[in-house]
Amino acid sequence: MSRVALVTGGTRGIGEAICIKLKEKGYTVVANYGGNDQKAQEFTERTGIAAFKFDVSDFAATQTAIQQIENDFGPVDILVNNAGITRDGTMHRMSFEQWDAVIQTNLASCFNTCRAVIEGMREREFGRIINVGSVNGQAGQYGQVNYAAAKSGIHGFTKALAQEGAGKGITVNAIAPGYVDTDMVRAVPEDVLAKIIRTIPVGRLGRPEDIANSIAFLVDDESGFITGSTLSINGGQHMY
């Protein structure tokens, strides 16, 4: 039986590319999504990958959903925490709701999902957890104190959990993507996006496949000596 991989925020953009790549590698892949039923249905029809709707920021809902996934597909051996949102604004204009939504969805969700799978991974003495951070969690970004705080928190969360899991065959790593060609990035005004691209030494935005290929490497059975690391995938924009 192939290992089961759960990818949060898995039906669009980077998440979709991750799901497709892991399926190509022979894993049984399950995608989580939060809101767009039509897109999720189209994703499943196109890829053959099951999609489960639940709010990763809701602890109880996440526990229930992951238990259902494990009942249907088997124990989750690979978890990719990719779900994320933005609610940008400078501090003097940011509402608590903007702050809290990003912290809960981008950071607290990592606790919610990991808590649901960690005991099983420890019992089986195998696990691969990948948390998706961001270049803006490493370098900061104007107008994104909420997003930068959440993504920076992911990097610390990763290092701490890696120490807890190492003796049980569980690796925990993070990736820190730079600017990737997704709907979220393409929503940036064209002149601003052009300025961003000029700061990337390789001269282009990342592709979702660039991220997916790196995750496929980190979750492989043979990558068991890599844990607590953050892999920066940003075209040289920020060398951390």
C-alpha positions in Angstrom: 0.0 0.0 0.0 1.4 3.4 -0.9 1.9 6.1 1.7 -0.9 8.6 2.3 0.0 12.2 1.8 -2.3 15.1 2.9 -1.8 18.5 1.4 -3.7 21.4 2.9 -4.7 24.2 0.5 -4.2 21.5 -2.1 -6.6 22.2 -4.9 -5.1 25.4 -6.5 -1.8 27.0 -7.2 1.2 25.6 -5.4 -0.9 23.1 -3.5 -2.3 21.6 -6.7 1.2 21.2 -8.1 2.3 19.5 -4.9 -0.6 17.1 -5.1 0.0 16.2 -8.7 3.8 15.7 -8.2 3.2 13.4 -5.2 0.7 11.4 -7.1 3.2 11.0 -9.9 5.6 9.7 -7.3 3.2 7.0 -6.3 1.7 8.3 -3.1 -2.0 8.2 -2.3 -2.8 11.9 -2.2 -5.6 13.7 -0.4 -6.2 17.5 -0.8 -7.8 19.8 1.7 -9.5 23.0 0.6 -11.4 25.7 2.5 -14.0 27.4 0.3 -14.3 27.0 -3.4 -16.4 23.9 -4.1 -16.4 24.4 -7.8 -12.7 24.6 -8.1 -12.3 21.6 -5.8 -14.6 19.6 -7.9 -12.8 20.5 -11.1 -9.5 19.7 -9.4 -10.7 16.2 -8.5 -12.2 15.5 -11.9 -9.0 16.6 -13.6 -6.5 14.9 -11.3 -8.4 12.0 -9.7 -7.3 13.2 -6.3 -9.9 13.3 -3.5 -10.6 16.7 -1.9 -11.9 17.2 1.6 -13.4 20.5 2.7 -12.6 21.7 6.2 -11.3 24.8 7.9 -7.7 24.2 9.0 -7.9 27.1 11.5 -10.7 25.2 13.3 -9.0 22.6 15.7 -12.1 20.4 16.2 -13.0 20.4 12.5 -9.5 19.5 11.6 -9.3 16.6 14.0 -12.6 15.2 12.7 -11.7 15.6 9.1 -8.3 14.0 9.4 -9.8 11.0 11.3 -12.2 10.6 8.4 -9.4 10.8 5.9 -7.4 8.1 7.8 -10.5 5.9 8.0 -11.1 6.2 4.2 -7.5 6.1 2.9 -5.2 4.9 5.7 -2.8 6.6 8.1 -1.3 9.9 7.1 2.4 9.4 6.8 3.1 12.7 4.9 1.6 16.0 5.8 2.2 19.2 3.8 0.9 22.3 5.5 0.4 24.6 2.5 -2.8 26.4 3.3 -2.4 30.2 3.6 -4.2 33.5 3.1 -3.2 37.1 3.0 -5.0 40.1 4.6 -2.5 42.9 3.9 -2.4 46.3 5.5 0.1 48.5 7.4 0.0 48.1 11.2 -1.7 51.5 11.8 -4.6 50.4 9.5 -4.7 46.7 10.2 -7.8 45.4 12.1 -7.6 42.6 14.7 -9.7 40.5 12.3 -7.1 40.8 9.6 -4.3 39.9 12.0 -6.2 37.0 13.6 -7.4 35.4 10.3 -3.9 35.2 9.0 -2.4 33.9 12.2 -5.1 31.3 12.6 -5.1 30.1 9.0 -1.4 30.2 8.3 0.2 29.3 11.7 -2.3 27.8 14.1 -3.4 25.4 11.3 0.1 23.8 11.5 -0.6 22.9 15.1 -4.1 21.7 14.3 -3.0 19.3 11.5 0.2 18.1 13.2 -1.6 17.4 16.4 -4.0 15.1 14.4 -1.2 13.0 12.9 1.7 13.1 15.2 0.7 10.3 17.6 0.2 7.9 14.7 3.5 8.9 13.1 5.2 8.2 16.4 3.6 4.8 16.8 4.6 3.8 13.3 8.0 5.4 13.7 7.8 7.2 10.4 6.5 10.6 9.2 7.3 13.4 6.9 6.0 16.9 7.7 6.6 19.9 5.4 5.5 23.3 6.5 5.3 26.0 3.8 6.8 29.3 5.1 7.8 32.2 2.9 10.6 34.5 2.0 8.6 37.2 3.7 8.8 35.3 6.9 12.6 35.5 6.6 13.0 39.0 5.3 9.8 40.7 6.3 7.6 42.7 4.0 5.9 46.1 4.2 2.2 45.8 4.9 2.4 42.2 5.9 3.1 42.1 9.7 0.5 39.4 10.1 1.7 37.3 7.2 5.4 37.7 8.1 4.7 36.9 11.7 2.8 33.7 10.8 5.4 32.5 8.3 8.3 33.3 10.6 6.4 31.4 13.3 6.3 28.4 11.0 10.0 28.3 10.7 10.4 28.2 14.5 7.6 25.7 14.9 9.4 23.4 12.3 12.7 23.4 14.2 11.1 22.6 17.6 8.9 19.8 16.2 11.8 18.4 14.3 13.6 17.9 17.6 10.6 16.1 19.1 10.2 13.8 16.1 13.7 12.9 15.2 14.1 9.9 17.5 10.8 8.4 16.1 11.7 8.5 12.4 9.7 11.7 11.8 11.3 14.5 9.8 9.9 18.0 9.9 11.2 20.6 7.4 10.0 23.9 6.0 10.3 25.5 2.6 10.4 29.2 2.1 9.1 30.0 -1.4 9.8 33.4 -2.9 7.3 34.9 -5.4 5.6 32.1 -7.4 3.4 32.5 -10.4 0.0 31.9 -8.8 -3.3 33.7 -8.8 -2.3 35.4 -5.5 0.9 36.9 -6.9 -0.7 37.7 -10.3 -3.2 39.9 -8.4 -0.4 42.3 -7.5 -0.5 45.4 -9.7 1.5 44.9 -12.9 4.0 47.7 -12.2 4.6 46.4 -8.7 5.1 42.9 -10.0 7.6 44.1 -12.5 9.6 45.7 -9.7 9.5 42.5 -7.7 10.8 40.4 -10.7 13.7 42.9 -11.1 14.8 41.9 -7.5 15.0 38.2 -8.4 18.4 37.3 -9.7 17.2 34.5 -11.9 14.9 37.0 -13.6 11.5 35.3 -13.3 8.8 34.3 -10.9 9.0 30.8 -9.5 6.7 28.1 -10.9 4.5 26.0 -8.7 6.4 23.0 -10.0 9.6 24.4 -8.6 8.1 24.1 -5.1 6.5 20.7 -5.7 9.8 19.2 -6.9 11.5 20.3 -3.7 8.7 18.8 -1.5 8.9 15.5 -3.4 12.5 15.3 -2.4 12.0 16.1 1.2 9.2 13.6 1.8 11.0 10.7 0.2 11.9 7.7 2.4 15.5 8.3 1.6 15.5 11.9 2.9 15.5 10.7 6.6 18.7 12.6 7.6 17.2 16.0 6.7 15.2 17.5 9.5 14.7 20.9 11.1 15.8 22.6 7.9 14.3 25.5 5.9 14.9 25.3 2.2 14.7 28.7 0.5 13.3 28.5 -3.0 13.3 32.1 -4.2 15.5 32.5 -7.2 18.3 34.1 -5.2 16.1 37.0 -4.0 16.9 36.5 -0.4 19.9 34.4 0.6 19.2 33.4 4.2 
